Amino acid sequence: MDTFDQLLYGFGVALSPENLAFVFLGCLIGTVIGMLPGLGPISAISLMIPVAFTLDPASAIIMLAGVYYGAIFGGSTSSILLNAPGVAGTVATSFDGYPMARKGAAGKALAIAAFASFTGGTVGVIGLMLVAPSLSALTVSFGPAEYFALMVLGLTAVVSLSGQNLTKGLVSATVGVMIALVGIDSQTSTLRFTFGRPELYEGVQFLIVALGVFALAEVFVMVLRRGRDTRSGTLTSLRLNRREVRRMSGPTGRGSVLGFLVGVLPGAGATVASFLAYSFEKRIAKDGDTFGQGNIKGVAAPESANNGAAVGSFVPLMTLGVPGSGTTAVLLGALLVLGVQPGPLMLEERPEIFWGVVASMYVGNLVLLILNLPLIPLFAKVLRTPQTLLVPLIVVFCVVGVYGQSFSVFDLWLLTGFGVLGFLMRSNGFPAAPLILGLILGGLMERSMRQALLISSGDFGTFLTKPISAALLAVAALSLLGSVAGPWRRRAAARRAVADGAPLPAGGPPGESGSEGPAAGPAAEGRGAEGAEGAEAVPEPGSADSEVRPEAPGHGAARDPDAFMGGVTSNGTDRDG
C-alpha cells in the first residue's frame, strides 16, 4: 500500500467508536493534568497505564498518545494565567503569555496558544506520516558529538533571552548550568555540590526551579505590593483580527517545523524546541525588543514548537524503538508490556498500531481545539480572582506540585529558596529565562561532551571532524557573533551621531542600557505593573528631554524586557521617584 492507502487504513482504526472514545478520554485527561504543576505527561501516562493494560494494543497506545499531547496542549493554561508552567515545555510560553494576561488579554493569549498548538501538532503529524522513515535514518547519525553541538546551539539563545544586558544574562545562564551539575556524577559517582545532603544526590528537579523563580517570585512581588492589584479587570475578545493572524502565522509555521525536527532527535524534546523557537523568532522579528512584554509571536512560536516536538518524538519511538524523552520511554515500556516491539519492522508487522496512532493524532488535535476553545472564557476568569485569594492559590499550586512529586519537605525549602532567588533576580534586572535554559541544557551538554571525549580518547577535535557537529557549531558561532555585533554597530552609530550633534533615537544609546546609571534593572523609569504599556513614555527625538540622553546612557534600560514575568517592578513603585 502507498502512504495514502495506509493513512486511510489508519483512519479506519482511529475512527472506530471505541477508539474515538479513547482519543477523547486521553485528550481530556491530558489537558486537565497538563494544567497542574508537578504532574505533567509522564505522571499522566503512568496513571493511565493500568487502564491501558486492559485494552488491545492499538487502543491502548492511541489513548496514551492522546494523554501525552493533551498534557502538552494544556500546559500553557497555567503558564499564561498564573505564571506557573504546568509542564517544562510551556515555560517559554509564559514569557509573553503572562504579560498578555496581566494586560487583560488572557483570553486572546489562550486562543493564540490553542491555535498554535493545533497547527504545531497537525504539522508534526503530517511530518510523522510522510518522512518518518527518512528522519529515522538521520536520527541514527546523531552521536554524542552532534548532540553536544546541538546543545551549544541551544545555549546561544541566551543572547536573545538576555534583553539588553548580555552580562546579566550570561550570569543567569551560568547559575542554571551550575544547578544542573548538582548531584552524583553519572560516570565517576562523585558527589557534586550536594553539601552532605542526601536529598541532593539525584540533583535538583526542574519543577522546583521553574515554580520557584517564576510562580513563587510572582507571589513575593504581589505581597510586596501590599494589595495594590494592578491586573487588568477586563478580558479581551477571543477573536483574532486579520493583523494578528498575519503576525502569528509566520512564527506558528516556523515553530511547528522547527519543533518537529527537534522532537525527532532523542534527548532534545519539547522544552528545547520551545526555547529554540522563541529565541529564533525574537532574533528575526522587527519588534523583537517587545518580546517579554506581551508579544503574540512570543506565545505562538513556543506553543507550536512544543506540540510539533511532542509528535516528532514518536518518530524514533515508532521507527527505531528509541525513546526520545522520559515520556516516550514510559510509552516504550507500555508497548513492550503489551507485546508490541517498536522498530523498523513495526510498519510492516503492526500497521494498525503505527497508522492508527498517526490518524488518531489528526483526530486528537481537532478534539483538543474543540475541547479547549469553549473553555477559554472559564479559564480566563481566574484573573478576576481577588489577589487575596490568588496568592494563596498559587502557593498551594506550587507546594502541592512539588511535594506531590517527591514527598520531601526538603524540596519545599528548595522551592522557597528558588522563589527568593527569582525575586532577587527580578529586583536587580537579572533575567530568569537564561537560568532555565542553562538548567535544561547544562546536564545534556555535559553528558554528551563527556561521552564524545570518551569515544575519541579525549580528542577535542572530534567535535570539528564530524560534519554535522562542525556545521552546528559553525551556526552557533555565527549566531552568537551576529547577535553580539549588532548592538556594537548600533552603539557605534549612536556615538557618531552624538559626536556630530544629532539627537539620539528614543530610548538612548542601544546596547548600553542597564549597564550603569539609576535606571538599570527592570524597575527603571517608573515602569508600572502593566509592563510595556505602563512604562514611562519615551520622548521623541529632538524634544527637550531627548537632548539630555547623550549624558545619561543608562536611561535606555526603561525598555529592558528582562522583567518578562508579569512586567512589574520589584516593589510596585517608581524606582526614580
Secondary structure, DSSP 8 states (H G I E B T S, - for coil): --HHHHHHHHHHHHTSHHHHHHHHHHHHHHHHHHTSTTTHHHHHHHHHHHHHTTS-HHHHHHHHHHHHHHHHHHHHHHHHHHS--SSGGGHHHHHHHHHHHHTT-HHHHHHHHHHHHHHHHHHHHHHHHHHHHHHHHHHHT--HHHHHHHHHHHHTHHHHHTTT-HHHHHHHHHHHHHHHT-EE-TTT--EES-TT-GGGTT---HHHHHIIIIIIHHHHHHHHTTT---S-S----S---HHHHHHHHHHHHHHHHHHHHHHHSTTTHHHHHHHHHHHHHHHH-TTGGGTTSS-THHHHHHHHHHHHHHHHTHHHHHHH---SSHHHHHHHHHHHHTT---STTHHHH-HHHHHHHHHHHHHHHHHHHHHHGGGHHHHHGGGGS-HHHHHHHHHHHHHHHHHHHH--HHHHHHHHHHHHHHHHHHHTT--SHHHHHHHHHHHHHHHHHHHHHHHTTT-TTHHHHSHHHHHHHHHHHHHHHHHHHHHHHHHHHHHHHHHTT----TTSSTT-TTSSSTT-STTGGG--TTGGGGS-----TTSTTGGGGGG-GGGGGGG-TT-TTTS--SSSS-TT-
